[in-house]
Amino acid sequence: MTTHTVPTAPIAGQKPGTSGLRKKTPVFMGAHYLENFVQAIFDVVGAEGKTFVLGGDGRYFNDRAAQVILRMAAANGAARVIVGQGAILSTPAASHLIRSHRTDGGIILSASHNPGGPTEDFGIKFNMPNGGPAPESVTEAMYLRTTQMTGYRILDAQDIELASVGRVMLGAMVVDVVDPVADYAALMESLFDFPAIARLFAGGFRMRMDSMCAVTGPYAVEILERRLGAAAGTVINAVPLPDFGGMHPDPNPTWAKALMDEMLGPDAPDFGAASDGDGDRNMVVGAGVYVSPSDSLAVLAANAHLAPGYAAGLKGVARSMPTSAAVDRVAQRLGIACYETPTGWKFFGNLLDAGLATLCGEESFGTGSDHVREKDGLWAVLLWLNILAVRGQSAAQILAEHWAEYGRNYYSRHDFEAIPTDKADAMMAVLRGSLLDLEGMELEGLSVAAADDFAYTDPVDGSVSKAQGVRILFADGSRIVLRLSGTGTEGATLRLYLERYAPGPDGLDLDPQAALAPIIRAAHRLAQIEAFTGRVAPDVIT
């Protein structure tokens, strides 16, 4: 085996976002594209003598990319790579392996909840030794390096066997192929009351878990069906497929419609859940009731002490700015800190590492804790099951009691997808330019109390993040947030967040879209959405 350097020029379009580098799969398969970015990773973080974790969600090109990365790691002097069997690892499982084996980081192959397939999306990101996503300073350095690239190093070798667990050598580098599920399942068993959950299932409790032909299928089957005794077939779409079976692996009411129809139907199971492409997101549904991610975070925070791993209480909680303030009220009652951060799990990582927070969550179906440094879909489902088992109530009963005690934050997110980037940017520029004029304005019977472009000063490292989303705050506690998302690969996605607080018990039984109707109308008027985008309705409502 020999190492050689392949000459190449810098390749445009290799600027990673908050979730790594995402492009259409044919782009990654193009000449030198993947190799250039991987070399930039190794050039920035260093590889000589280091150990890394490698795995992905199994989407199209996952297996081929893993082989390339292994040969490049060997050529760059890495001492060892721990890779999931078949190059498979859920994102939270990869984070756990990085932390538990104290590696120098890890490379995760995924485009998260985006569709997969020969013409769909692929992605790659680097996670730091703490198990969390690389901070902006590191990703910016990687991008800068891609603009200076003159070649990449790769080992001239055949593919290695990744189908079987065991140790193999690739040149002078050790490759440990590990069971992708075992370590993660053991971690979950250490956090939750598995005997109580097993008794729940033994008593006839029925569940439906939709893994959406994505990475959590093997994890859910092992934990729910084999270890906890849920009935065979509880986990559906359990086999990860390169194209996710044609599904859009995004666990929300729109893309997990079959699950929603079952859970809201006449013979619904007691509890339902879904996870996304790489396993870091979750949707929770009770029989006859949908649980929004914001409400889920609040309920989990209020009840986390019922699980052994959190019996000592929470150090604090954190939510992304667009997420509803429901968890804030729980934190206030518990007498713990509540942090409001920009969108992006890396901001939670600093709080978790510093011991300032234990539970974190985003409205985009992501929830997690200090057990890893990523959001964790199956973890959230298991915490819900632990709570249901201990309280002996249905999800609907728990939700109703929570609203009665804390009030209800009616909340929804409207996504306008694939908007031409220039039009989206123009809309946001005009909106930002009018913020000073909004205070005191009356819209749809609502009075604007304040408006700003959210900025965040990290309490751990003092870094400042500006322009994180436009907030319009009304005098009655209602709120509108608008921001552009970078998780897509085509155009821009406008995310419109809408919130109205009802202290209860009056007004707690409204349909969320009906309750939010005046807020929705106000948002469309303020942002001039139709004028700038031509859209009158969102593509996805959650």
C-alpha positions as CSV (number, residue, x, y, z in Angstrom):
1,M,0.0,0.0,0.0
2,T,1.3,3.4,-0.9
3,T,0.2,7.0,0.0
4,H,0.0,9.5,-2.8
5,T,-1.1,13.1,-3.2
6,V,-3.7,13.8,-5.8
7,P,-3.3,17.3,-7.3
8,T,-6.5,19.4,-7.3
9,A,-7.5,23.0,-7.4
10,P,-9.9,24.6,-4.9
11,I,-13.5,23.7,-5.4
12,A,-16.3,26.3,-5.1
13,G,-19.3,25.7,-2.9
14,Q,-17.6,24.0,0.1
15,K,-18.7,26.3,2.8
16,P,-20.2,24.3,5.7
17,G,-23.3,25.6,7.5
18,T,-24.4,25.0,11.1
19,S,-24.9,21.3,10.3
20,G,-21.9,20.7,8.2
21,L,-21.6,20.6,4.4
22,R,-24.8,19.6,2.6
23,K,-25.2,19.3,-1.2
24,K,-26.9,17.1,-3.7
25,T,-25.4,13.7,-3.8
26,P,-24.1,14.0,-7.4
27,V,-22.1,17.0,-6.2
28,F,-20.4,15.0,-3.6
29,M,-19.8,12.2,-6.1
30,G,-18.1,14.7,-8.5
31,A,-14.4,14.6,-9.1
32,H,-12.4,15.4,-5.9
33,Y,-15.4,17.1,-4.2
34,L,-15.6,14.8,-1.1
35,E,-11.8,14.4,-1.0
36,N,-11.2,18.1,-1.0
37,F,-13.4,18.8,2.0
38,V,-12.2,15.8,3.9
39,Q,-8.6,16.9,3.4
40,A,-9.6,20.3,4.7
41,I,-10.9,18.7,7.8
42,F,-7.7,16.8,8.4
43,D,-5.6,19.9,7.6
44,V,-7.5,22.0,10.2
45,V,-7.9,19.5,13.1
46,G,-4.8,17.4,12.4
47,A,-4.7,13.7,11.9
48,E,-1.2,12.4,12.8
49,G,-1.4,9.9,15.6
50,K,-5.1,10.7,16.3
51,T,-8.2,8.6,16.8
52,F,-11.6,9.4,15.1
53,V,-15.1,8.0,15.0
54,L,-16.7,7.5,11.6
55,G,-20.3,6.6,10.6
56,G,-23.4,7.8,9.0
57,D,-27.1,7.4,8.4
58,G,-26.8,4.9,5.6
59,R,-28.1,7.1,2.9
60,Y,-27.0,6.7,-0.7
61,F,-23.2,7.2,-1.1
62,N,-22.7,6.6,2.7
63,D,-20.7,3.3,2.1
64,R,-18.6,4.7,-0.7
65,A,-17.8,7.9,1.2
66,A,-16.7,6.0,4.3
67,Q,-14.2,3.9,2.3
68,V,-12.7,7.1,0.8
69,I,-12.5,8.8,4.3
70,L,-10.8,5.7,5.8
71,R,-8.1,5.7,3.1
72,M,-7.6,9.4,3.5
73,A,-7.4,9.1,7.3
74,A,-4.7,6.5,6.9
75,A,-2.8,8.6,4.4
76,N,-2.9,11.6,6.8
77,G,-1.4,9.5,9.6
78,A,-4.4,8.7,11.8
79,A,-3.6,6.0,14.3
80,R,-7.1,4.6,14.6
81,V,-10.7,4.9,13.3
82,I,-13.7,3.5,15.1
83,V,-16.4,2.9,12.5
84,G,-19.9,1.6,12.8
85,Q,-20.6,-1.8,11.2
86,G,-21.6,-1.2,7.6
87,A,-20.5,2.5,8.1
88,I,-23.7,3.0,10.1
89,L,-24.0,5.2,13.2
90,S,-26.8,7.4,14.4
91,T,-25.6,11.0,15.1
92,P,-26.2,10.6,18.9
93,A,-24.5,7.2,18.9
94,A,-21.5,8.7,17.2
95,S,-21.4,11.5,19.8
96,H,-21.5,8.9,22.5
97,L,-18.6,6.9,21.0
98,I,-16.5,10.0,20.6
99,R,-17.1,10.8,24.3
100,S,-16.8,7.4,25.8
101,H,-13.7,6.4,23.8
102,R,-12.2,9.9,24.3
103,T,-11.3,10.2,20.7
104,D,-10.1,13.3,18.9
105,G,-13.4,13.8,17.2
106,G,-15.5,12.2,14.5
107,I,-16.8,12.5,11.0
108,I,-20.5,12.0,10.5
109,L,-22.1,11.3,7.1
110,S,-25.6,12.6,7.0
111,A,-27.9,15.3,5.7
112,S,-30.1,14.8,8.7
113,H,-33.8,14.9,7.9
114,N,-33.3,15.7,4.2
115,P,-34.3,13.1,1.6
116,G,-31.7,10.6,0.4
117,G,-31.0,8.9,-2.9
118,P,-28.9,9.2,-6.1
119,T,-30.3,12.7,-6.9
120,E,-31.2,13.8,-3.3
121,D,-29.0,15.1,-0.5
122,F,-25.8,14.1,1.2
123,G,-23.8,15.7,4.0
124,I,-20.7,15.5,6.1
125,K,-19.7,17.2,9.3
126,F,-17.0,17.1,11.9
127,N,-17.7,16.7,15.6
128,M,-15.3,17.8,18.2
129,P,-13.7,15.7,21.1
130,N,-16.6,16.7,23.3
131,G,-18.9,14.9,20.9
132,G,-20.6,18.1,19.7
133,P,-20.6,19.8,16.3
134,A,-17.6,21.9,15.4
135,P,-17.9,25.6,16.3
136,E,-18.0,28.3,13.7
137,S,-14.3,29.1,14.2
138,V,-13.4,25.6,13.2
139,T,-15.9,25.3,10.2
140,E,-14.7,28.7,9.0
141,A,-11.1,27.4,9.1
142,M,-12.2,24.4,7.1
143,Y,-13.8,26.5,4.5
144,L,-10.8,28.8,4.2
145,R,-8.6,25.7,3.7
146,T,-10.9,24.5,0.8
147,T,-10.2,27.8,-1.0
148,Q,-6.4,27.1,-0.8
149,M,-6.4,23.4,-1.7
150,T,-3.7,22.1,-4.0
151,G,-4.1,18.4,-3.4
152,Y,-5.3,15.6,-1.0
153,R,-3.6,12.6,0.5
154,I,-5.1,9.1,0.0
155,L,-3.9,5.6,0.5
156,D,-3.8,3.4,-2.6
157,A,-5.7,0.4,-1.2
158,Q,-8.7,-1.8,-1.7
159,D,-11.9,-1.4,0.2
160,I,-11.9,-2.9,3.7
161,E,-14.6,-5.2,5.1
162,L,-17.1,-3.2,7.2
163,A,-19.9,-5.7,7.3
164,S,-18.4,-7.6,10.3
165,V,-17.5,-6.4,13.7
166,G,-13.7,-6.7,14.4
167,R,-10.3,-5.1,13.9
168,V,-8.6,-4.7,10.6
169,M,-5.5,-2.8,9.4
170,L,-5.5,-0.2,6.7
171,G,-1.8,0.5,6.1
172,A,-0.5,1.4,9.5
173,M,-3.9,2.5,10.8
174,V,-6.2,0.4,13.0
175,V,-9.8,0.2,12.0
176,D,-12.2,-1.0,14.7
177,V,-15.5,-2.0,13.2
178,V,-18.0,-1.9,16.1
179,D,-21.7,-2.8,16.7
180,P,-23.4,0.6,16.1
181,V,-26.1,-0.1,18.6
182,A,-24.5,-1.8,21.6
183,D,-22.8,1.1,23.4
184,Y,-25.7,3.4,22.8
185,A,-28.3,0.9,24.1
186,A,-26.2,0.4,27.2
187,L,-26.1,4.1,27.8
188,M,-29.9,4.3,27.5
189,E,-30.3,1.5,30.0
190,S,-28.2,3.4,32.5
191,L,-30.4,6.5,32.2
192,F,-33.9,5.1,32.3
193,D,-36.0,2.7,34.4
194,F,-36.0,-0.2,31.9
195,P,-37.9,-2.6,34.3
196,A,-40.7,0.0,34.8
197,I,-41.0,0.5,31.0
198,A,-40.9,-3.3,30.5
199,R,-43.8,-3.7,32.9
200,L,-45.7,-1.1,31.0
201,F,-45.4,-3.1,27.8
202,A,-46.1,-6.4,29.6
203,G,-49.4,-4.8,30.8
204,G,-50.6,-4.4,27.3
205,F,-49.3,-0.9,26.5
206,R,-49.2,-0.5,22.7
207,M,-46.8,1.7,20.8
208,R,-45.9,2.5,17.2
209,M,-42.4,3.7,16.4
210,D,-41.8,4.9,12.8
211,S,-38.1,4.9,12.0
212,M,-38.9,6.1,8.5
213,C,-36.5,3.6,6.8
214,A,-33.7,5.6,8.4
215,V,-30.9,4.9,10.9
216,T,-32.8,4.5,14.2
217,G,-34.5,1.3,13.0
218,P,-31.9,-1.1,14.4
219,Y,-31.6,1.0,17.6
220,A,-35.4,1.0,18.2
221,V,-35.8,-2.7,17.5
222,E,-33.0,-3.6,19.9
223,I,-34.2,-1.4,22.7
224,L,-38.0,-1.3,22.4
225,E,-38.7,-4.8,21.1
226,R,-35.8,-6.9,22.4
227,R,-34.8,-5.2,25.7
228,L,-38.1,-3.7,26.8
229,G,-40.5,-6.3,25.4
230,A,-42.6,-4.3,23.1
231,A,-44.6,-6.4,20.6
232,A,-42.8,-7.5,17.4
233,G,-43.8,-5.0,14.8
234,T,-43.9,-2.0,17.2
235,V,-41.1,-0.5,15.1
236,I,-42.2,0.1,11.5
237,N,-40.0,1.1,8.6
238,A,-37.2,-0.4,10.6
239,V,-34.7,-1.2,7.9
240,P,-32.4,1.7,6.9
241,L,-32.5,2.2,3.1
242,P,-30.2,4.3,0.9
243,D,-33.2,6.3,-0.3
244,F,-35.2,6.0,2.9
245,G,-37.8,4.0,0.9
246,G,-38.7,7.1,-0.9
247,M,-39.8,8.7,2.3
248,H,-38.8,12.2,3.5
249,P,-37.2,11.2,6.8
250,D,-38.4,14.3,8.7
251,P,-40.5,13.4,11.8
252,N,-43.3,16.0,11.7
253,P,-47.1,15.7,11.0
254,T,-46.6,16.4,7.3
255,W,-44.0,13.8,6.5
256,A,-45.0,11.3,9.1
257,K,-48.7,11.4,8.0
258,A,-49.2,7.7,8.2
259,L,-48.2,7.7,11.8
260,M,-50.4,10.7,12.5
261,D,-53.4,9.1,10.8
262,E,-53.0,6.0,12.9
263,M,-52.5,7.8,16.2
264,L,-55.5,10.1,15.7
265,G,-57.7,7.2,14.4
266,P,-60.3,5.1,16.1
267,D,-58.0,2.2,17.1
268,A,-54.8,4.2,18.0
269,P,-52.0,2.7,20.0
270,D,-51.3,4.3,23.4
271,F,-48.2,6.1,22.2
272,G,-46.5,6.9,18.9
273,A,-43.1,8.3,17.9
274,A,-41.0,8.9,14.8
275,S,-37.3,9.7,14.2
276,D,-35.4,11.3,11.3
277,G,-32.6,10.3,8.9
278,D,-29.7,10.4,11.3
279,G,-31.6,9.7,14.6
280,D,-31.3,13.1,16.3
281,R,-34.9,14.3,15.9
282,N,-38.1,13.0,17.3
283,M,-41.9,13.5,17.1
284,V,-44.1,12.3,19.9
285,V,-47.8,11.6,19.6
286,G,-50.3,10.3,22.1
287,A,-53.5,8.5,21.3
288,G,-55.6,11.3,19.9
289,V,-53.2,14.1,20.7
290,Y,-50.1,15.5,19.0
291,V,-47.4,16.8,21.3
292,S,-45.5,19.8,19.8
293,P,-41.7,19.8,20.3
294,S,-42.0,22.9,22.5
295,D,-44.5,21.3,24.8
296,S,-42.5,18.0,24.8
297,L,-39.4,19.9,26.1
298,A,-41.5,21.5,28.8
299,V,-43.1,18.2,29.9
300,L,-39.8,16.4,29.9
301,A,-38.2,19.1,32.0
302,A,-41.1,19.0,34.5
303,N,-40.9,15.2,34.8
304,A,-37.3,14.3,34.2
305,H,-36.7,13.5,37.8
306,L,-38.8,10.4,37.4
307,A,-36.0,8.8,35.4
308,P,-33.0,7.4,37.3
309,G,-30.5,9.3,35.3
310,Y,-32.1,12.6,36.3
311,A,-33.3,11.8,39.7
312,A,-31.0,14.4,41.3
313,G,-32.8,17.2,39.4
314,L,-31.7,19.5,36.5
315,K,-28.9,22.0,36.6
316,G,-30.7,24.2,34.1
317,V,-32.5,24.0,30.8
318,A,-31.9,25.7,27.5
319,R,-34.0,26.3,24.4
320,S,-33.3,27.9,21.0
321,M,-34.8,31.3,20.6
322,P,-37.5,30.3,18.1
323,T,-38.7,27.6,20.5
324,S,-41.8,28.5,22.6
325,A,-41.4,29.8,26.2
326,A,-43.2,26.8,27.7
327,V,-40.1,25.4,29.2
328,D,-39.2,28.8,30.7
329,R,-42.3,28.5,33.0
330,V,-41.1,25.1,34.2
331,A,-37.6,26.4,34.9
332,Q,-39.1,29.2,36.9
333,R,-41.2,26.8,39.0
334,L,-38.1,24.5,39.6
335,G,-35.9,27.5,40.5
336,I,-33.3,26.7,37.8
337,A,-31.7,28.7,35.0
338,C,-33.2,28.8,31.5
339,Y,-31.1,29.9,28.6
340,E,-32.3,31.2,25.3
341,T,-29.8,30.5,22.5
342,P,-29.5,30.9,18.7
343,T,-30.6,27.9,16.7
344,G,-27.8,25.3,16.5
345,W,-26.9,22.5,18.9
346,K,-23.3,23.8,19.2
347,F,-24.7,26.7,21.5
348,F,-26.1,24.1,23.8
349,G,-22.8,22.3,23.9
350,N,-21.1,25.1,25.7
351,L,-23.8,25.2,28.4
352,L,-23.7,21.4,28.8
353,D,-19.9,21.3,29.0
354,A,-19.9,24.0,31.6
355,G,-22.5,22.2,33.7
356,L,-25.0,25.1,33.4
357,A,-27.8,23.0,31.7
358,T,-29.0,19.4,31.7
359,L,-31.9,19.4,29.2
360,C,-31.9,21.3,25.9
361,G,-34.4,21.5,23.1
362,E,-35.4,23.1,19.8
363,E,-38.7,23.5,18.2
364,S,-37.4,21.7,15.1
365,F,-38.1,18.3,16.8
366,G,-34.7,18.1,18.6
367,T,-34.4,17.4,22.3
368,G,-31.4,16.1,24.3
369,S,-29.5,16.2,27.5
370,D,-25.9,16.1,28.9
371,H,-25.5,12.4,28.1
372,V,-24.2,13.3,24.6
373,R,-23.6,16.6,22.8
374,E,-26.2,16.2,20.0
375,K,-29.9,16.1,20.1
376,D,-31.2,12.5,20.5
377,G,-34.5,11.3,19.1
378,L,-34.7,7.9,20.7
379,W,-33.5,9.3,24.1
380,A,-36.5,11.6,24.1
381,V,-38.9,8.8,23.2
382,L,-37.5,6.7,26.1
383,L,-37.8,9.5,28.6
384,W,-41.4,9.9,27.6
385,L,-41.9,6.1,28.1
386,N,-40.3,6.4,31.5
387,I,-42.6,9.2,32.5
388,L,-45.7,7.3,31.2
389,A,-44.7,4.2,33.1
390,V,-44.1,6.0,36.4
391,R,-47.1,8.3,36.3
392,G,-49.5,5.6,35.0
393,Q,-51.3,8.2,32.8
394,S,-51.7,8.7,29.0
395,A,-49.8,11.3,27.1
396,A,-53.1,13.2,26.7
397,Q,-53.6,13.3,30.4
398,I,-50.1,14.4,31.2
399,L,-50.3,17.1,28.6
400,A,-53.7,18.3,29.9
401,E,-52.4,18.4,33.5
402,H,-49.3,20.3,32.4
403,W,-51.3,23.0,30.6
404,A,-53.7,23.3,33.6
405,E,-50.7,23.9,35.9
406,Y,-48.4,26.1,33.7
407,G,-50.8,27.5,31.0
408,R,-50.5,26.8,27.3
409,N,-48.1,28.3,24.8
410,Y,-50.0,27.8,21.5
411,Y,-47.3,27.4,19.0
412,S,-46.7,26.6,15.3
413,R,-44.0,26.8,12.7
414,H,-44.8,27.6,9.0
415,D,-42.1,26.7,6.5
416,F,-41.9,28.3,3.1
417,E,-39.4,26.1,1.2
418,A,-37.1,26.6,-1.8
419,I,-37.6,30.4,-2.0
420,P,-35.2,32.0,-4.4
421,T,-32.4,33.2,-2.1
422,D,-32.3,36.7,-3.5
423,K,-36.0,37.2,-2.7
424,A,-35.7,35.7,0.7
425,D,-32.7,37.9,1.5
426,A,-34.5,41.0,0.2
427,M,-37.6,40.3,2.4
428,M,-35.5,39.9,5.5
429,A,-33.5,43.1,4.7
430,V,-36.6,45.2,4.4
431,L,-38.0,43.7,7.6
432,R,-34.8,44.3,9.6
433,G,-34.8,47.9,8.3
434,S,-38.3,48.5,9.7
435,L,-37.8,47.2,13.2
436,L,-37.4,50.6,14.8
437,D,-40.8,51.7,13.4
438,L,-42.8,48.7,14.7
439,E,-42.9,49.5,18.4
440,G,-46.4,50.6,19.3
441,M,-47.9,49.5,16.0
442,E,-51.4,47.9,16.2
443,L,-51.9,44.8,14.1
444,E,-54.9,42.5,14.2
445,G,-55.9,43.8,17.6
446,L,-52.4,43.3,18.9
447,S,-49.9,45.9,20.1
448,V,-46.3,45.5,19.2
449,A,-44.2,45.9,22.4
450,A,-40.8,45.4,21.0
451,A,-39.0,44.2,17.9
452,D,-35.3,43.2,17.4
453,D,-32.9,41.0,15.6
454,F,-31.9,38.5,18.2
455,A,-28.3,38.6,19.4
456,Y,-26.7,36.2,21.9
457,T,-23.7,36.5,24.1
458,D,-22.4,33.1,25.1
459,P,-22.2,32.9,29.0
460,V,-19.3,30.4,28.7
461,D,-16.9,31.8,26.2
462,G,-18.2,35.4,25.7
463,S,-18.7,35.0,21.9
464,V,-21.4,37.1,20.3
465,S,-23.8,35.8,17.7
466,K,-25.8,38.5,15.9
467,A,-28.6,38.5,13.4
468,Q,-30.1,35.2,14.6
469,G,-33.7,35.9,13.7
470,V,-36.2,38.8,13.7
471,R,-38.4,38.8,16.8
472,I,-41.7,40.8,17.1
473,L,-43.0,40.8,20.6
474,F,-46.6,41.8,21.4
475,A,-47.9,43.3,24.6
476,D,-50.0,40.2,25.5
477,G,-47.0,37.8,25.3
478,S,-47.6,36.7,21.8
479,R,-44.6,36.5,19.5
480,I,-43.6,36.2,15.9
481,V,-40.1,35.1,14.8
482,L,-38.8,34.9,11.3
483,R,-35.5,33.5,10.1
484,L,-33.9,31.8,7.1
485,S,-32.7,28.3,7.5
486,G,-29.6,26.8,6.0
487,T,-30.6,23.1,6.3
488,G,-31.8,22.8,2.7
489,T,-29.8,22.4,-0.5
490,E,-32.0,24.4,-2.8
491,G,-32.8,28.1,-2.3
492,A,-33.8,29.4,1.1
493,T,-36.4,28.2,3.6
494,L,-38.3,30.9,5.5
495,R,-39.2,29.7,8.9
496,L,-42.1,31.6,10.5
497,Y,-42.6,30.9,14.2
498,L,-45.9,31.9,15.9
499,E,-46.7,31.9,19.6
500,R,-49.6,32.9,21.8
501,Y,-49.7,32.3,25.6
502,A,-53.0,31.3,27.3
503,P,-52.6,31.3,31.1
504,G,-55.6,28.9,31.4
505,P,-57.8,27.2,32.1
506,D,-59.8,29.3,29.7
507,G,-58.7,29.1,26.1
508,L,-56.8,25.8,26.5
509,D,-58.9,23.7,24.2
510,L,-58.6,25.7,20.9
511,D,-57.2,24.4,17.7
512,P,-53.6,25.8,17.5
513,Q,-54.0,27.3,14.0
514,A,-57.3,28.9,15.1
515,A,-55.8,30.2,18.3
516,L,-52.9,31.7,16.3
517,A,-55.0,33.1,13.4
518,P,-54.5,36.8,14.3
519,I,-50.7,36.2,14.8
520,I,-50.5,34.5,11.4
521,R,-52.3,37.4,9.7
522,A,-50.0,39.9,11.4
523,A,-46.9,38.1,10.4
524,H,-47.9,38.0,6.7
525,R,-48.6,41.7,6.7
526,L,-45.5,42.7,8.5
527,A,-43.1,40.6,6.4
528,Q,-44.9,41.1,3.1
529,I,-44.5,37.4,2.5
530,E,-46.7,37.2,-0.6
531,A,-45.2,40.4,-2.2
532,F,-41.6,39.1,-1.8
533,T,-42.1,35.4,-2.4
534,G,-45.4,34.9,-4.2
535,R,-46.5,32.5,-1.5
536,V,-49.8,32.8,0.3
537,A,-49.5,29.5,2.3
538,P,-46.6,27.5,3.8
539,D,-45.3,24.2,2.4
540,V,-45.2,22.6,5.8
541,I,-47.0,23.4,9.1
542,T,-45.8,22.0,12.4
